[in-house]
Amino acid sequence: QVTLVESGGGLVQPGGSLRLACAASGFSFSHNSMGWYRQTPGKEREWVATISPLSISTSYGDFVKGRFTIHRDNAKNMTFLQMNSLKPEDTAVYSCYTSVRAVPYWGPGTQVTVSS
């Protein structure tokens, strides 16, 4: 059973930082790309970042513009999203993502609120 559980969200002031974590289980973690998505009420889910199985490549949504960094620890089956220079428009529920045998999986998400 594929399980993804996020943590690390919270309330932060504009310009601040947060580090999100995703604990994964139920599949061969080191063989799978991992990603982050975000969603706000009334909007479609938005892709944030992806990292390849051995961390050789990463990619980001255009809105990231060097502010976020995705990384992973295959020994611990965890993926992380370091978010810096946060803006109010980054407020969303952030969810971890993977695809196993062509089936997509998302975690329940963690709320990030950027506000003064």
Salt bridges, closest charged atoms under 4 A:
GLU46 OE1 - ARG38 NE 2.80
ASP90 OD1 - ARG38 NH1 2.87
ASP90 OD2 - ARG67 NH1 2.62
